[in-house]
């Protein structure tokens, strides 16, 4: 873990309302930038569907050039995508991408919000999206965020008028924003929200258009732009030593799990937004034109504005703390204004500025990264004023748990340090992403506390409030309690201070397939989060399954250590699918959570607690052959899954492919997108085809169409054309059109039952045209579309079989879908009815 601040020191912008653990280090020009922002009272909200949809150039421009409060509302957390940097998928990927968005906002100066919508995977049309999402709930979240953030302008990334031309989530985000723009000011819409929030009417709604919505740069050049605003988002900020588009590149490069690291761009660049609602500004380069964004916007604000504008005008770069008295005066006046909304926002900004100009360092840190409920933590308090400002520390308070009265004059650079004891309550909640604490649906997260809706992350377990007297005026400054430590090879590091259960447990395999009646060993790993724990562990399982012992003892000496306890599980005679989960009994409590830690350089380490469980599947499956060769593509868990049903899977190095190496295997499987990512394969096609000719089965899983090297046109021994056809509805009806083909009859009889319980989708990038030697086996389609027959194609070639399939086995097998296993076993076994059980293997 490198200090995740290090990579963007130098252009780190002013931070507030972020739970980042790392203290900000502000230069005099950073402070000046913050004062300029302090004097701008206007807000802009950017709305799209996923992490990475947001236009960081525009967000940074609004935040740093216009100086507006700027936020990105991403309807989802990006759970449905792929991960290029680690194993996190689904909800865990959502946690990682949430943090990547926060990292991007730390760079471009925006804030980040989310709705409760789940990124459930690719969706062709907003009709499908809004059905799975529960449209009303997501719309209510968008309305809520408008009422909470009170934007003057809203900018949509996508066009609400073009359903079906892009991901259904994209169009949905624009459609919901278009509707919410009016609903937010209607007291009859979502009236429950009005217990805590007020109605709000934004002034203008825009669509952030670009040439790619027009098909080409030429078409966009020629388009009528009378309804558009434009600005140069390549502007250079001498105060920050960086240009807007450089900040934007750095911000979007935080989306590392999506491979968004990119080169910096520089120079003039025009950005366009099209007006959808509200009046057209007279100044077509200014989104806020005609909207009062000065201090006179708020009642009693003028006097504050006079002081602060004076500071901005005569800012003392050499000694910013010279402004302390005026800033405290402005803070004092601000406390008296009736408008609670701006009071809160500007008070936080002012406190950050007052802290920064005084070089005031306030920290509450624990030497431990975590604690358990009912324990005691030593919190180290560090306070130092590095200016001649008159500052007194009156007390440090942590909730109602710590209240340490002091009366210390903080003289210039005289560090104060002391410890307080924090007794952690027994009933405190554990640290974990709030949206994962209750089971959700396919399309929506369950969040019971409406105050949390929209928040990017769970608030820190504890805040320390430093009650100060600055220039004679009481000011309270809030800091999260953090864990600070150092590593010899890294230097200083920060980590959230987490509350975790005494022990957590996890299964090594999340899906276990029992392909015969034999029992299997089930290792459970128990992790201690306190020294000296001792207890028992039990397994919960369904009727028909048998466990060797109801309960087993464990004992762990040191906090952080793990112990593995092995159960033996015997499946029932007949087919069955169910879940097992562990129960740890310790200190008279029953615990059943699994801890997943997500740690990368560019984000704060995340602790995620999930219900600990594993899926167990009793499958009556027949197969022929034992040794499978696997050519790895972009990476999938198919080999591990095939091992679960008794195959021995051997990874084949693409460089080593020749007639001899291939002959050892009964079947060769090519991993997903192999022809897209393994350049060596283009020289190896003839060996693979010869292998089939001599009697082997070659199975290709999906490759993406369109990113082709010419030589890959012979991906099959007969003409085969890949397309972008896909079937995204995992429950769509499947018709077996090759009913009599061996592939659906041997050794397992495949029926419609086998297409039940599939996850996320049926498949993708199906071939759309093929030679008559191919037999299409299945037909399927999404609602309202024509039948697609290219999901599973087989052609005899010589003595063997060539199979191409876009079915999503890489998702279905790791999810333990029985029908997918049977169909895969048939692909490996087809044409081998005369082969005896084992294929010999050497070496
Ligand atoms: Zn997207």
Boltz pocket constraint, residues with backbone or C-beta under 6 A from the ligand:
constraints:
  - pocket:
      binder: B
      contacts: [[A, 49], [A, 50], [A, 51], [A, 52], [A, 53], [A, 167], [A, 170]]
      max_distance: 6.0
